[in-house]
Amino acid sequence: MDATHSLVLIHRKGIDGWIPFPDKVEFVAPRGIFPLKRMDRIVQVAGVNVSLDRVEKVLQNEPAVKACRVRLMRPEEGKRLKAFIVLNEGYDEQILSQIRKYLTSQLSSHEMPRAFTFGAALPTNSMGKDSDW
């Protein structure tokens, strides 16, 4: 990480000491910053902030789900969330209707993934980082 994208510490009233700024930023002036990327895994779905971590946590509470990832669709796919699911042994893709029913009872319509993909392992690139599916 270069100097223009280094960790930024801020001091907030009512809090002792310095805390890390929650987003990745670029310095544009001695006291000015430009936001580059959110670091909290919050995305906007139809104008509503949605926590990807929350959706993943709810999805992982479904007994059939061994592991999962949730992300925004690419523009050509739509404007909602999609989920990649690794199922526990003994389950197959026929469980999707049960998973959807469970998620509907736990999530708002903005948090509900619209597309589901199943696989044996979470998709990663050659460096072991999450990749798209």
Protein Blocks (a to p, Z undefined) as FASTA:
>chain_A
ZZklgccddddehiacjdddfbdcddfbfkbccdfbdcklpaceehiacdfklmmmmmmm
pmklmbdcdddddfkloccdcddddddehiafklmmmmmmmmmmmpcfklpcfbdcddfb
dcddfkopacdZZ
